[in-house]
Amino acid sequence: MKKIYKVESSAINSVAYDNDTNILTIEFKQGAEYDYPNVPLSEVIDLVNAPSVGKYFNTHIKQYSTRVASA
């Protein structure tokens, strides 16, 4: 089941995480959505609670492989 988190960020609109598949989906303000497979829940929790979501994304989440999210 996917849980959606609204975040305060100048670049990221929302964060969604599927516990069943461990896929993190990031929706960016410009409208693009990307999936990041194999992201641990602890990483997602740290992302949504980070003082700077964008900075945390750039230093911790970008290391995971990415693909354009399916519609």
mmCIF file of the N, C-alpha and C atoms, coordinates in Angstrom:
data_MODEL
# 
_entry.id   MODEL 
# 
loop_
_atom_site.group_PDB 
_atom_site.id 
_atom_site.type_symbol 
_atom_site.label_atom_id 
_atom_site.label_alt_id 
_atom_site.label_comp_id 
_atom_site.label_asym_id 
_atom_site.label_entity_id 
_atom_site.label_seq_id 
_atom_site.pdbx_PDB_ins_code 
_atom_site.Cartn_x 
_atom_site.Cartn_y 
_atom_site.Cartn_z 
_atom_site.occupancy 
_atom_site.B_iso_or_equiv 
_atom_site.pdbx_formal_charge 
_atom_site.auth_seq_id 
_atom_site.auth_comp_id 
_atom_site.auth_asym_id 
_atom_site.auth_atom_id 
_atom_site.pdbx_PDB_model_num 
ATOM 1   N N  . MET A 1 1  ? 0.835  -1.174 0.000   1.00 0.00 ? 1  MET A N  1 
ATOM 2   C CA . MET A 1 1  ? 0.000  0.000  0.000   1.00 0.00 ? 1  MET A CA 1 
ATOM 3   C C  . MET A 1 1  ? 0.887  1.247  0.000   1.00 0.00 ? 1  MET A C  1 
ATOM 4   N N  . LYS A 1 2  ? 0.535  2.194  -0.849  1.00 0.00 ? 2  LYS A N  1 
ATOM 5   C CA . LYS A 1 2  ? 1.333  3.400  -0.999  1.00 0.00 ? 2  LYS A CA 1 
ATOM 6   C C  . LYS A 1 2  ? 0.875  4.469  -0.012  1.00 0.00 ? 2  LYS A C  1 
ATOM 7   N N  . LYS A 1 3  ? 1.843  5.062  0.688   1.00 0.00 ? 3  LYS A N  1 
ATOM 8   C CA . LYS A 1 3  ? 1.561  6.182  1.582   1.00 0.00 ? 3  LYS A CA 1 
ATOM 9   C C  . LYS A 1 3  ? 2.168  7.436  0.973   1.00 0.00 ? 3  LYS A C  1 
ATOM 10  N N  . ILE A 1 4  ? 1.386  8.521  0.938   1.00 0.00 ? 4  ILE A N  1 
ATOM 11  C CA . ILE A 1 4  ? 1.836  9.778  0.337   1.00 0.00 ? 4  ILE A CA 1 
ATOM 12  C C  . ILE A 1 4  ? 2.142  10.786 1.437   1.00 0.00 ? 4  ILE A C  1 
ATOM 13  N N  . TYR A 1 5  ? 3.295  11.422 1.296   1.00 0.00 ? 5  TYR A N  1 
ATOM 14  C CA . TYR A 1 5  ? 3.738  12.435 2.248   1.00 0.00 ? 5  TYR A CA 1 
ATOM 15  C C  . TYR A 1 5  ? 3.843  13.769 1.517   1.00 0.00 ? 5  TYR A C  1 
ATOM 16  N N  . LYS A 1 6  ? 3.224  14.795 2.049   1.00 0.00 ? 6  LYS A N  1 
ATOM 17  C CA . LYS A 1 6  ? 3.387  16.150 1.530   1.00 0.00 ? 6  LYS A CA 1 
ATOM 18  C C  . LYS A 1 6  ? 4.631  16.722 2.217   1.00 0.00 ? 6  LYS A C  1 
ATOM 19  N N  . VAL A 1 7  ? 5.492  17.346 1.461   1.00 0.00 ? 7  VAL A N  1 
ATOM 20  C CA . VAL A 1 7  ? 6.731  17.883 2.024   1.00 0.00 ? 7  VAL A CA 1 
ATOM 21  C C  . VAL A 1 7  ? 6.863  19.365 1.677   1.00 0.00 ? 7  VAL A C  1 
ATOM 22  N N  . GLU A 1 8  ? 7.622  20.055 2.484   1.00 0.00 ? 8  GLU A N  1 
ATOM 23  C CA . GLU A 1 8  ? 7.952  21.460 2.235   1.00 0.00 ? 8  GLU A CA 1 
ATOM 24  C C  . GLU A 1 8  ? 9.279  21.493 1.485   1.00 0.00 ? 8  GLU A C  1 
ATOM 25  N N  . SER A 1 9  ? 9.207  21.836 0.208   1.00 0.00 ? 9  SER A N  1 
ATOM 26  C CA . SER A 1 9  ? 10.410 21.865 -0.613  1.00 0.00 ? 9  SER A CA 1 
ATOM 27  C C  . SER A 1 9  ? 10.176 22.771 -1.810  1.00 0.00 ? 9  SER A C  1 
ATOM 28  N N  . SER A 1 10 ? 11.220 23.431 -2.253  1.00 0.00 ? 10 SER A N  1 
ATOM 29  C CA . SER A 1 10 ? 11.094 24.270 -3.445  1.00 0.00 ? 10 SER A CA 1 
ATOM 30  C C  . SER A 1 10 ? 11.147 23.442 -4.724  1.00 0.00 ? 10 SER A C  1 
ATOM 31  N N  . ALA A 1 11 ? 11.604 22.195 -4.643  1.00 0.00 ? 11 ALA A N  1 
ATOM 32  C CA . ALA A 1 11 ? 11.740 21.356 -5.830  1.00 0.00 ? 11 ALA A CA 1 
ATOM 33  C C  . ALA A 1 11 ? 10.817 20.134 -5.835  1.00 0.00 ? 11 ALA A C  1 
ATOM 34  N N  . ILE A 1 12 ? 10.435 19.655 -4.648  1.00 0.00 ? 12 ILE A N  1 
ATOM 35  C CA . ILE A 1 12 ? 9.667  18.410 -4.542  1.00 0.00 ? 12 ILE A CA 1 
ATOM 36  C C  . ILE A 1 12 ? 8.261  18.711 -4.051  1.00 0.00 ? 12 ILE A C  1 
ATOM 37  N N  . ASN A 1 13 ? 7.280  18.187 -4.772  1.00 0.00 ? 13 ASN A N  1 
ATOM 38  C CA . ASN A 1 13 ? 5.880  18.385 -4.429  1.00 0.00 ? 13 ASN A CA 1 
ATOM 39  C C  . ASN A 1 13 ? 5.411  17.373 -3.384  1.00 0.00 ? 13 ASN A C  1 
ATOM 40  N N  . SER A 1 14 ? 5.693  16.093 -3.643  1.00 0.00 ? 14 SER A N  1 
ATOM 41  C CA . SER A 1 14 ? 5.274  15.056 -2.711  1.00 0.00 ? 14 SER A CA 1 
ATOM 42  C C  . SER A 1 14 ? 6.175  13.837 -2.826  1.00 0.00 ? 14 SER A C  1 
ATOM 43  N N  . VAL A 1 15 ? 6.064  13.006 -1.791  1.00 0.00 ? 15 VAL A N  1 
ATOM 44  C CA . VAL A 1 15 ? 6.835  11.773 -1.682  1.00 0.00 ? 15 VAL A CA 1 
ATOM 45  C C  . VAL A 1 15 ? 5.835  10.670 -1.393  1.00 0.00 ? 15 VAL A C  1 
ATOM 46  N N  . ALA A 1 16 ? 5.925  9.567  -2.114  1.00 0.00 ? 16 ALA A N  1 
ATOM 47  C CA . ALA A 1 16 ? 5.060  8.419  -1.852  1.00 0.00 ? 16 ALA A CA 1 
ATOM 48  C C  . ALA A 1 16 ? 5.939  7.182  -1.684  1.00 0.00 ? 16 ALA A C  1 
ATOM 49  N N  . TYR A 1 17 ? 5.512  6.289  -0.798  1.00 0.00 ? 17 TYR A N  1 
ATOM 50  C CA . TYR A 1 17 ? 6.307  5.085  -0.549  1.00 0.00 ? 17 TYR A CA 1 
ATOM 51  C C  . TYR A 1 17 ? 5.387  3.881  -0.468  1.00 0.00 ? 17 TYR A C  1 
ATOM 52  N N  . ASP A 1 18 ? 5.756  2.832  -1.173  1.00 0.00 ? 18 ASP A N  1 
ATOM 53  C CA . ASP A 1 18 ? 5.012  1.577  -1.157  1.00 0.00 ? 18 ASP A CA 1 
ATOM 54  C C  . ASP A 1 18 ? 5.786  0.563  -0.313  1.00 0.00 ? 18 ASP A C  1 
ATOM 55  N N  . ASN A 1 19 ? 5.250  0.239  0.856   1.00 0.00 ? 19 ASN A N  1 
ATOM 56  C CA . ASN A 1 19 ? 5.913  -0.712 1.760   1.00 0.00 ? 19 ASN A CA 1 
ATOM 57  C C  . ASN A 1 19 ? 6.035  -2.105 1.167   1.00 0.00 ? 19 ASN A C  1 
ATOM 58  N N  . ASP A 1 20 ? 5.092  -2.477 0.304   1.00 0.00 ? 20 ASP A N  1 
ATOM 59  C CA . ASP A 1 20 ? 5.113  -3.821 -0.277  1.00 0.00 ? 20 ASP A CA 1 
ATOM 60  C C  . ASP A 1 20 ? 6.245  -4.002 -1.282  1.00 0.00 ? 20 ASP A C  1 
ATOM 61  N N  . THR A 1 21 ? 6.560  -2.942 -2.013  1.00 0.00 ? 21 THR A N  1 
ATOM 62  C CA . THR A 1 21 ? 7.573  -3.050 -3.062  1.00 0.00 ? 21 THR A CA 1 
ATOM 63  C C  . THR A 1 21 ? 8.858  -2.288 -2.757  1.00 0.00 ? 21 THR A C  1 
ATOM 64  N N  . ASN A 1 22 ? 8.852  -1.485 -1.682  1.00 0.00 ? 22 ASN A N  1 
ATOM 65  C CA . ASN A 1 22 ? 9.994  -0.632 -1.325  1.00 0.00 ? 22 ASN A CA 1 
ATOM 66  C C  . ASN A 1 22 ? 10.354 0.358  -2.423  1.00 0.00 ? 22 ASN A C  1 
ATOM 67  N N  . ILE A 1 23 ? 9.315  0.854  -3.112  1.00 0.00 ? 23 ILE A N  1 
ATOM 68  C CA . ILE A 1 23 ? 9.530  1.856  -4.159  1.00 0.00 ? 23 ILE A CA 1 
ATOM 69  C C  . ILE A 1 23 ? 9.132  3.224  -3.630  1.00 0.00 ? 23 ILE A C  1 
ATOM 70  N N  . LEU A 1 24 ? 10.075 4.140  -3.719  1.00 0.00 ? 24 LEU A N  1 
ATOM 71  C CA . LEU A 1 24 ? 9.848  5.537  -3.364  1.00 0.00 ? 24 LEU A CA 1 
ATOM 72  C C  . LEU A 1 24 ? 9.525  6.283  -4.659  1.00 0.00 ? 24 LEU A C  1 
ATOM 73  N N  . THR A 1 25 ? 8.442  7.032  -4.660  1.00 0.00 ? 25 THR A N  1 
ATOM 74  C CA . THR A 1 25 ? 8.073  7.844  -5.817  1.00 0.00 ? 25 THR A CA 1 
ATOM 75  C C  . THR A 1 25 ? 8.162  9.311  -5.416  1.00 0.00 ? 25 THR A C  1 
ATOM 76  N N  . ILE A 1 26 ? 8.915  10.074 -6.187  1.00 0.00 ? 26 ILE A N  1 
ATOM 77  C CA . ILE A 1 26 ? 9.077  11.502 -5.948  1.00 0.00 ? 26 ILE A CA 1 
ATOM 78  C C  . ILE A 1 26 ? 8.351  12.255 -7.060  1.00 0.00 ? 26 ILE A C  1 
ATOM 79  N N  . GLU A 1 27 ? 7.461  13.161 -6.672  1.00 0.00 ? 27 GLU A N  1 
ATOM 80  C CA . GLU A 1 27 ? 6.806  14.046 -7.630  1.00 0.00 ? 27 GLU A CA 1 
ATOM 81  C C  . GLU A 1 27 ? 7.450  15.421 -7.479  1.00 0.00 ? 27 GLU A C  1 
ATOM 82  N N  . PHE A 1 28 ? 8.070  15.863 -8.552  1.00 0.00 ? 28 PHE A N  1 
ATOM 83  C CA . PHE A 1 28 ? 8.747  17.155 -8.542  1.00 0.00 ? 28 PHE A CA 1 
ATOM 84  C C  . PHE A 1 28 ? 7.780  18.271 -8.910  1.00 0.00 ? 28 PHE A C  1 
ATOM 85  N N  . LYS A 1 29 ? 8.104  19.488 -8.499  1.00 0.00 ? 29 LYS A N  1 
ATOM 86  C CA . LYS A 1 29 ? 7.241  20.645 -8.740  1.00 0.00 ? 29 LYS A CA 1 
ATOM 87  C C  . LYS A 1 29 ? 6.989  20.872 -10.232 1.00 0.00 ? 29 LYS A C  1 
ATOM 88  N N  . GLN A 1 30 ? 7.955  20.544 -11.095 1.00 0.00 ? 30 GLN A N  1 
ATOM 89  C CA . GLN A 1 30 ? 7.768  20.756 -12.528 1.00 0.00 ? 30 GLN A CA 1 
ATOM 90  C C  . GLN A 1 30 ? 6.864  19.698 -13.146 1.00 0.00 ? 30 GLN A C  1 
ATOM 91  N N  . GLY A 1 31 ? 6.414  18.708 -12.332 1.00 0.00 ? 31 GLY A N  1 
ATOM 92  C CA . GLY A 1 31 ? 5.434  17.731 -12.798 1.00 0.00 ? 31 GLY A CA 1 
ATOM 93  C C  . GLY A 1 31 ? 5.967  16.333 -13.043 1.00 0.00 ? 31 GLY A C  1 
ATOM 94  N N  . ALA A 1 32 ? 7.264  16.175 -13.154 1.00 0.00 ? 32 ALA A N  1 
ATOM 95  C CA . ALA A 1 32 ? 7.830  14.848 -13.401 1.00 0.00 ? 32 ALA A CA 1 
ATOM 96  C C  . ALA A 1 32 ? 7.739  13.979 -12.149 1.00 0.00 ? 32 ALA A C  1 
ATOM 97  N N  . GLU A 1 33 ? 7.536  12.681 -12.359 1.00 0.00 ? 33 GLU A N  1 
ATOM 98  C CA . GLU A 1 33 ? 7.539  11.711 -11.264 1.00 0.00 ? 33 GLU A CA 1 
ATOM 99  C C  . GLU A 1 33 ? 8.564  10.636 -11.571 1.00 0.00 ? 33 GLU A C  1 
ATOM 100 N N  . TYR A 1 34 ? 9.327  10.275 -10.549 1.00 0.00 ? 34 TYR A N  1 
ATOM 101 C CA . TYR A 1 34 ? 10.334 9.235  -10.699 1.00 0.00 ? 34 TYR A CA 1 
ATOM 102 C C  . TYR A 1 34 ? 10.211 8.230  -9.568  1.00 0.00 ? 34 TYR A C  1 
ATOM 103 N N  . ASP A 1 35 ? 10.440 6.956  -9.908  1.00 0.00 ? 35 ASP A N  1 
ATOM 104 C CA . ASP A 1 35 ? 10.467 5.880  -8.927  1.00 0.00 ? 35 ASP A CA 1 
ATOM 105 C C  . ASP A 1 35 ? 11.911 5.556  -8.559  1.00 0.00 ? 35 ASP A C  1 
ATOM 106 N N  . TYR A 1 36 ? 12.123 5.269  -7.291  1.00 0.00 ? 36 TYR A N  1 
ATOM 107 C CA . TYR A 1 36 ? 13.428 4.861  -6.777  1.00 0.00 ? 36 TYR A CA 1 
ATOM 108 C C  . TYR A 1 36 ? 13.229 3.523  -6.066  1.00 0.00 ? 36 TYR A C  1 
ATOM 109 N N  . PRO A 1 37 ? 13.539 2.403  -6.748  1.00 0.00 ? 37 PRO A N  1 
ATOM 110 C CA . PRO A 1 37 ? 13.339 1.073  -6.152  1.00 0.00 ? 37 PRO A CA 1 
ATOM 111 C C  . PRO A 1 37 ? 14.357 0.773  -5.051  1.00 0.00 ? 37 PRO A C  1 
ATOM 112 N N  . ASN A 1 38 ? 13.975 -0.139 -4.177  1.00 0.00 ? 38 ASN A N  1 
ATOM 113 C CA . ASN A 1 38 ? 14.842 -0.673 -3.119  1.00 0.00 ? 38 ASN A CA 1 
ATOM 114 C C  . ASN A 1 38 ? 15.281 0.357  -2.083  1.00 0.00 ? 38 ASN A C  1 
ATOM 115 N N  . VAL A 1 39 ? 14.440 1.351  -1.848  1.00 0.00 ? 39 VAL A N  1 
ATOM 116 C CA . VAL A 1 39 ? 14.744 2.357  -0.835  1.00 0.00 ? 39 VAL A CA 1 
ATOM 117 C C  . VAL A 1 39 ? 14.176 1.876  0.500   1.00 0.00 ? 39 VAL A C  1 
ATOM 118 N N  . PRO A 1 40 ? 15.004 1.776  1.537   1.00 0.00 ? 40 PRO A N  1 
ATOM 119 C CA . PRO A 1 40 ? 14.493 1.342  2.849   1.00 0.00 ? 40 PRO A CA 1 
ATOM 120 C C  . PRO A 1 40 ? 13.560 2.392  3.464   1.00 0.00 ? 40 PRO A C  1 
ATOM 121 N N  . LEU A 1 41 ? 12.594 1.938  4.230   1.00 0.00 ? 41 LEU A N  1 
ATOM 122 C CA . LEU A 1 41 ? 11.642 2.835  4.887   1.00 0.00 ? 41 LEU A CA 1 
ATOM 123 C C  . LEU A 1 41 ? 12.363 3.854  5.760   1.00 0.00 ? 41 LEU A C  1 
ATOM 124 N N  . SER A 1 42 ? 13.415 3.456  6.428   1.00 0.00 ? 42 SER A N  1 
ATOM 125 C CA . SER A 1 42 ? 14.160 4.384  7.291   1.00 0.00 ? 42 SER A CA 1 
ATOM 126 C C  . SER A 1 42 ? 14.685 5.579  6.497   1.00 0.00 ? 42 SER A C  1 
ATOM 127 N N  . GLU A 1 43 ? 15.075 5.358  5.256   1.00 0.00 ? 43 GLU A N  1 
ATOM 128 C CA . GLU A 1 43 ? 15.567 6.435  4.390   1.00 0.00 ? 43 GLU A CA 1 
ATOM 129 C C  . GLU A 1 43 ? 14.421 7.390  4.038   1.00 0.00 ? 43 GLU A C  1 
ATOM 130 N N  . VAL A 1 44 ? 13.237 6.847  3.810   1.00 0.00 ? 44 VAL A N  1 
ATOM 131 C CA . VAL A 1 44 ? 12.067 7.664  3.489   1.00 0.00 ? 44 VAL A CA 1 
ATOM 132 C C  . VAL A 1 44 ? 11.682 8.538  4.686   1.00 0.00 ? 44 VAL A C  1 
ATOM 133 N N  . ILE A 1 45 ? 11.681 7.955  5.856   1.00 0.00 ? 45 ILE A N  1 
ATOM 134 C CA . ILE A 1 45 ? 11.358 8.697  7.074   1.00 0.00 ? 45 ILE A CA 1 
ATOM 135 C C  . ILE A 1 45 ? 12.344 9.842  7.274   1.00 0.00 ? 45 ILE A C  1 
ATOM 136 N N  . ASP A 1 46 ? 13.626 9.560  7.070   1.00 0.00 ? 46 ASP A N  1 
ATOM 137 C CA . ASP A 1 46 ? 14.636 10.618 7.191   1.00 0.00 ? 46 ASP A CA 1 
ATOM 138 C C  . ASP A 1 46 ? 14.420 11.708 6.142   1.00 0.00 ? 46 ASP A C  1 
ATOM 139 N N  . LEU A 1 47 ? 14.030 11.313 4.926   1.00 0.00 ? 47 LEU A N  1 
ATOM 140 C CA . LEU A 1 47 ? 13.780 12.285 3.859   1.00 0.00 ? 47 LEU A CA 1 
ATOM 141 C C  . LEU A 1 47 ? 12.646 13.227 4.227   1.00 0.00 ? 47 LEU A C  1 
ATOM 142 N N  . VAL A 1 48 ? 11.498 12.689 4.621   1.00 0.00 ? 48 VAL A N  1 
ATOM 143 C CA . VAL A 1 48 ? 10.339 13.549 4.889   1.00 0.00 ? 48 VAL A CA 1 
ATOM 144 C C  . VAL A 1 48 ? 10.515 14.394 6.144   1.00 0.00 ? 48 VAL A C  1 
ATOM 145 N N  . ASN A 1 49 ? 11.415 13.992 7.032   1.00 0.00 ? 49 ASN A N  1 
ATOM 146 C CA . ASN A 1 49 ? 11.666 14.750 8.255   1.00 0.00 ? 49 ASN A CA 1 
ATOM 147 C C  . ASN A 1 49 ? 12.909 15.637 8.186   1.00 0.00 ? 49 ASN A C  1 
ATOM 148 N N  . ALA A 1 50 ? 13.578 15.640 7.055   1.00 0.00 ? 50 ALA A N  1 
ATOM 149 C CA . ALA A 1 50 ? 14.813 16.413 6.913   1.00 0.00 ? 50 ALA A CA 1 
ATOM 150 C C  . ALA A 1 50 ? 14.524 17.916 6.938   1.00 0.00 ? 50 ALA A C  1 
ATOM 151 N N  . PRO A 1 51 ? 15.437 18.700 7.535   1.00 0.00 ? 51 PRO A N  1 
ATOM 152 C CA . PRO A 1 51 ? 15.266 20.157 7.513   1.00 0.00 ? 51 PRO A CA 1 
ATOM 153 C C  . PRO A 1 51 ? 15.245 20.702 6.082   1.00 0.00 ? 51 PRO A C  1 
ATOM 154 N N  . SER A 1 52 ? 15.985 20.074 5.185   1.00 0.00 ? 52 SER A N  1 
ATOM 155 C CA . SER A 1 52 ? 15.980 20.432 3.767   1.00 0.00 ? 52 SER A CA 1 
ATOM 156 C C  . SER A 1 52 ? 15.750 19.154 2.971   1.00 0.00 ? 52 SER A C  1 
ATOM 157 N N  . VAL A 1 53 ? 14.511 18.989 2.498   1.00 0.00 ? 53 VAL A N  1 
ATOM 158 C CA . VAL A 1 53 ? 14.148 17.781 1.753   1.00 0.00 ? 53 VAL A CA 1 
ATOM 159 C C  . VAL A 1 53 ? 14.969 17.671 0.472   1.00 0.00 ? 53 VAL A C  1 
ATOM 160 N N  . GLY A 1 54 ? 15.135 18.788 -0.219  1.00 0.00 ? 54 GLY A N  1 
ATOM 161 C CA . GLY A 1 54 ? 15.914 18.784 -1.456  1.00 0.00 ? 54 GLY A CA 1 
ATOM 162 C C  . GLY A 1 54 ? 17.363 18.389 -1.248  1.00 0.00 ? 54 GLY A C  1 
ATOM 163 N N  . LYS A 1 55 ? 17.966 18.907 -0.194  1.00 0.00 ? 55 LYS A N  1 
ATOM 164 C CA . LYS A 1 55 ? 19.362 18.577 0.105   1.00 0.00 ? 55 LYS A CA 1 
ATOM 165 C C  . LYS A 1 55 ? 19.492 17.096 0.477   1.00 0.00 ? 55 LYS A C  1 
ATOM 166 N N  . TYR A 1 56 ? 18.545 16.600 1.276   1.00 0.00 ? 56 TYR A N  1 
ATOM 167 C CA . TYR A 1 56 ? 18.578 15.177 1.654   1.00 0.00 ? 56 TYR A CA 1 
ATOM 168 C C  . TYR A 1 56 ? 18.403 14.304 0.414   1.00 0.00 ? 56 TYR A C  1 
ATOM 169 N N  . PHE A 1 57 ? 17.478 14.695 -0.454  1.00 0.00 ? 57 PHE A N  1 
ATOM 170 C CA . PHE A 1 57 ? 17.273 13.954 -1.699  1.00 0.00 ? 57 PHE A CA 1 
ATOM 171 C C  . PHE A 1 57 ? 18.570 13.888 -2.500  1.00 0.00 ? 57 PHE A C  1 
ATOM 172 N N  . ASN A 1 58 ? 19.214 15.030 -2.663  1.00 0.00 ? 58 ASN A N  1 
ATOM 173 C CA . ASN A 1 58 ? 20.440 15.080 -3.469  1.00 0.00 ? 58 ASN A CA 1 
ATOM 174 C C  . ASN A 1 58 ? 21.580 14.254 -2.882  1.00 0.00 ? 58 ASN A C  1 
ATOM 175 N N  . THR A 1 59 ? 21.686 14.198 -1.572  1.00 0.00 ? 59 THR A N  1 
ATOM 176 C CA . THR A 1 59 ? 22.820 13.488 -0.969  1.00 0.00 ? 59 THR A CA 1 
ATOM 177 C C  . THR A 1 59 ? 22.535 12.023 -0.638  1.00 0.00 ? 59 THR A C  1 
ATOM 178 N N  . HIS A 1 60 ? 21.259 11.654 -0.465  1.00 0.00 ? 60 HIS A N  1 
ATOM 179 C CA . HIS A 1 60 ? 20.955 10.284 -0.031  1.00 0.00 ? 60 HIS A CA 1 
ATOM 180 C C  . HIS A 1 60 ? 20.087 9.479  -0.984  1.00 0.00 ? 60 HIS A C  1 
ATOM 181 N N  . ILE A 1 61 ? 19.153 10.089 -1.662  1.00 0.00 ? 61 ILE A N  1 
ATOM 182 C CA . ILE A 1 61 ? 18.202 9.339  -2.481  1.00 0.00 ? 61 ILE A CA 1 
ATOM 183 C C  . ILE A 1 61 ? 18.674 9.185  -3.923  1.00 0.00 ? 61 ILE A C  1 
ATOM 184 N N  . LYS A 1 62 ? 19.345 10.173 -4.455  1.00 0.00 ? 62 LYS A N  1 
ATOM 185 C CA . LYS A 1 62 ? 19.812 10.111 -5.846  1.00 0.00 ? 62 LYS A CA 1 
ATOM 186 C C  . LYS A 1 62 ? 20.723 8.918  -6.115  1.00 0.00 ? 62 LYS A C  1 
ATOM 187 N N  . GLN A 1 63 ? 21.311 8.356  -5.070  1.00 0.00 ? 63 GLN A N  1 
ATOM 188 C CA . GLN A 1 63 ? 22.210 7.213  -5.247  1.00 0.00 ? 63 GLN A CA 1 
ATOM 189 C C  . GLN A 1 63 ? 21.468 5.953  -5.686  1.00 0.00 ? 63 GLN A C  1 
ATOM 190 N N  . TYR A 1 64 ? 20.161 5.919  -5.431  1.00 0.00 ? 64 TYR A N  1 
ATOM 191 C CA . TYR A 1 64 ? 19.363 4.766  -5.848  1.00 0.00 ? 64 TYR A CA 1 
ATOM 192 C C  . TYR A 1 64 ? 19.052 4.894  -7.332  1.00 0.00 ? 64 TYR A C  1 
ATOM 193 N N  . SER A 1 65 ? 18.928 3.745  -8.000  1.00 0.00 ? 65 SER A N  1 
ATOM 194 C CA . SER A 1 65 ? 18.574 3.790  -9.405  1.00 0.00 ? 65 SER A CA 1 
ATOM 195 C C  . SER A 1 65 ? 17.201 4.415  -9.580  1.00 0.00 ? 65 SER A C  1 
ATOM 196 N N  . THR A 1 66 ? 16.949 4.989  -10.718 1.00 0.00 ? 66 THR A N  1 
ATOM 197 C CA . THR A 1 66 ? 15.699 5.690  -10.946 1.00 0.00 ? 66 THR A CA 1 
ATOM 198 C C  . THR A 1 66 ? 15.071 5.264  -12.265 1.00 0.00 ? 66 THR A C  1 
ATOM 199 N N  . ARG A 1 67 ? 13.771 5.475  -12.355 1.00 0.00 ? 67 ARG A N  1 
ATOM 200 C CA . ARG A 1 67 ? 13.043 5.278  -13.595 1.00 0.00 ? 67 ARG A CA 1 
ATOM 201 C C  . ARG A 1 67 ? 11.834 6.190  -13.563 1.00 0.00 ? 67 ARG A C  1 
ATOM 202 N N  . VAL A 1 68 ? 11.359 6.542  -14.750 1.00 0.00 ? 68 VAL A N  1 
ATOM 203 C CA . VAL A 1 68 ? 10.164 7.378  -14.843 1.00 0.00 ? 68 VAL A CA 1 
ATOM 204 C C  . VAL A 1 68 ? 9.000  6.566  -14.275 1.00 0.00 ? 68 VAL A C  1 
ATOM 205 N N  . ALA A 1 69 ? 8.221  7.190  -13.403 1.00 0.00 ? 69 ALA A N  1 
ATOM 206 C CA . ALA A 1 69 ? 7.106  6.507  -12.762 1.00 0.00 ? 69 ALA A CA 1 
ATOM 207 C C  . ALA A 1 69 ? 6.044  6.153  -13.792 1.00 0.00 ? 69 ALA A C  1 
ATOM 208 N N  . SER A 1 70 ? 5.463  4.983  -13.625 1.00 0.00 ? 70 SER A N  1 
ATOM 209 C CA . SER A 1 70 ? 4.386  4.577  -14.539 1.00 0.00 ? 70 SER A CA 1 
ATOM 210 C C  . SER A 1 70 ? 3.101  5.289  -14.144 1.00 0.00 ? 70 SER A C  1 
ATOM 211 N N  . ALA A 1 71 ? 2.283  5.561  -15.131 1.00 0.00 ? 71 ALA A N  1 
ATOM 212 C CA . ALA A 1 71 ? 1.029  6.298  -14.890 1.00 0.00 ? 71 ALA A CA 1 
ATOM 213 C C  . ALA A 1 71 ? -0.020 5.422  -14.249 1.00 0.00 ? 71 ALA A C  1 
# 
